[in-house]
Amino acid sequence: MIRISKEDFHLLLHASDSYTLEELSEKTGIPPETLFRKLSEMLAEGSYIHQIIDFKKIGLIPTLLILPDVKTYLYNYSRSIKKSYSLTGRGKVSSFFIPSEYLNSLIKDLRPIRFVKGLEYYFHNPLIGITLGLTKYCEGFLNVDWSATEKVEHLLKYPVIDTYSKIKFDKNDLLLIFYRFMFAFTPLNDIIEKTWKRWRYRVSIDELRNHINYIRNIWEGNCIITVRDIHKVPVRLYYFEGKDSALLARLLTSTPYFYYSLIDAERAVVSGQPTESVVAEIYELIPSFKVRFPFGDIIIEKSLYSFTPTFHRLYKHGKWVPPRKLEEFV
């Protein structure tokens, strides 16, 4: 069970499918200023609200690499590097938003044990869990009805799309994607001020408004993450291979214990913070799916690096710049 007030749950439900603070205000009846203050307080307490786009449409593939416990590198496209341990021993997990044209060379360079290309970025949306009947809210707690999994499998069993077309985009589109991935409701005035202070780059509010309307075409929703105390509930990754990998990943990510999945044709990795009782439920669930589970739980031991790549600074003259090593991690 996850404790959450009725007010906060109602707010997060609407935040998951609101593109702007003004839209969220219309749905909740709460003034934008009050909403921003409330959401800022939730962020300070450990929550995240990421605005998720179809990254493939701008040529980026979210990718996760499972690495041995050897020297590795931080790249300009790195999202995170973390120490981990599993049934196979200690290792590292490294994630990227990498341009598709450089993906194979990066994998060749880093030589991972396993990797998953996020042809599908399936993220936690509380509305989906409620709609499917997997998640139920009762008297201040979120509960998962694991018995409902069989009833909803057919709704989550669909093929991974491996073909895609790109849209035209520019630096200002990427600037918005960068800031709104970190916080989906970052005010435009904040973006203008921070961009000038950090990079001495000027952009007008009218320009950003035009680009916001354009980016909406590839917006997929907002990922809601409520991080628990990692000393009590560690972050875990579940790596699956096989025919039902995508189905199982979507199913788990539709519950409030998981944050997101990266899904390939017959591979998937799921990230979240399931409690010990939920881990037991997962182990009972896995055998009913056609998947291999070679690592068991991959426990995140320590975060060595975590940040969002500055997309707008990595795109020059109509092309993504090549990957570049920035720092070494032993």
HUCOR-V872739 format. One record per run of one state. SS is the DSSP state (H for helix, E for strand, C for the rest). FROM is the first residue (numbers start at 0). TO is the last residue. If there is no record, write none. Layout:
SS,FROM,TO ; SS,FROM,TO
This chain:
C,0,0 ; E,1,2 ; C,3,4 ; H,5,14 ; C,15,19 ; H,20,27 ; C,28,30 ; H,31,43 ; C,44,45 ; E,46,52 ; C,53,53 ; H,54,57 ; C,58,58 ; E,59,67 ; C,68,70 ; E,71,74 ; C,75,76 ; E,77,85 ; C,86,87 ; E,88,98 ; H,99,109 ; C,110,112 ; E,113,116 ; C,117,118 ; E,119,122 ; C,123,124 ; H,125,131 ; C,132,133 ; E,134,137 ; C,138,139 ; E,140,143 ; C,144,144 ; H,145,155 ; C,156,169 ; H,170,181 ; C,182,186 ; H,187,198 ; C,199,203 ; H,204,217 ; E,218,225 ; C,226,234 ; E,235,240 ; C,241,243 ; H,244,252 ; C,253,256 ; E,257,262 ; C,263,265 ; E,266,271 ; C,272,274 ; H,275,285 ; C,286,290 ; E,291,291 ; C,292,295 ; E,296,305 ; C,306,309 ; H,310,312 ; C,313,313 ; E,314,315 ; C,316,317 ; E,318,319 ; C,320,323 ; E,324,328 ; C,329,329
